[in-house]
Amino acid sequence: MNILILSCGTRCLLVDYFMERENGFDKVITTDCSPYSPALYRSDKHYIVPRMNDENYLPTILDICKREDVKAVLPLHEDECVLIAKNQRLFKDAGVIPLISSPEVVDICRDKYEFYRKITENNLPAIPTYLANEADKAVKEQGFPLFIKPRFGAGSVSSYVINSLEALEGYMKNEDVEFIIQPYIKGRQYDSNAYIDFLSGKLADVFILEKMRMRAGEADKSISVLDERILSVIEKSCDIFQFCGAIDMDIIELDGMFMVMEVNPRFGGTYPHTHSCGVNFVRLIANNAQGKTNNPQYPHYEPGVVAFRYMDITIMREKELANEA
């Protein structure tokens, strides 16, 4: 059984996990538009392909699927998730499983304001969120500091803490993006990697971590956590959105309340911590690709395991760190 991983970029560890034969795949093929993407060279075979906005992109990917007898295709890039989701029928007609949620779910996760509306409509707590044309209302109801970020975007690009009306108006005027506005909250931040079975639609596995240190919008120090309150929020969110496959969920705690900030319907950057603690989504994907349902098995990992993510990932237990201090 062969899998095609798209826009692999620097996701070297993720490709390595798929290359472990015991996880169920016979051949791993990777693509990227740049030959300088290091993860390309960790697979069995790789292809340099057009950019995803090129009219030849989808025909090229479908041709690779046919040539390499690909059973499943995995998008990793934000924009590519949208593209593959909207063209799922092309892949299914070719006998290839697109490992992505429905286009409706992908679209709502990409739109941070609509995501907020969906969360609140279903009675889950969320950070108050305003559109750019509601700036006066945001200032009146929340005061400063405020936090602004692109309504459509990823990572921490064009995200700012705002301490004055002048600064807010300046960013709104000069930045060529559509912003949403939120109160600036300093709370404990968590991340959850979850897998929703493609066949049953049920949450099959989950891993929760607390972000100890952030850099460029991602956690490079984190610790595994088991908390039933967070798990309950994850379960309710999965019921609401009906995700498929691997997702990455950002959660913040404020005064004992856990709020979902956003969900990326794809493998997140903290997945190496998840996998290294024995929560193996690759095996779950292989099962689904073979027509096997993954029954819920969470949680089954050890809390208090710390991950340091730099050029690679190193795993230690918290108690071992204490002994080294």
TAWOTA-V316774 format. One record per helix or strand of 2 or more residues. SS is the DSSP state (a for helix, b for strand). FROM is the first residue (numbers start at 1). TO is the last residue. If there is no record, write none. Layout:
BEGIN
SS|FROM|TO ; SS|FROM|TO
END
This chain:
BEGIN
b|2|5 ; a|12|19 ; a|21|23 ; b|27|32 ; a|38|42 ; b|45|48 ; a|57|67 ; b|70|74 ; a|78|86 ; a|88|93 ; b|97|98 ; a|103|110 ; a|112|121 ; b|129|131 ; a|132|142 ; b|146|150 ; b|160|162 ; a|165|174 ; b|179|183 ; b|188|196 ; b|203|215 ; b|218|225 ; a|228|241 ; b|245|254 ; b|257|264 ; a|271|276 ; a|281|289 ; b|305|309 ; b|313|317 ; a|318|324
END
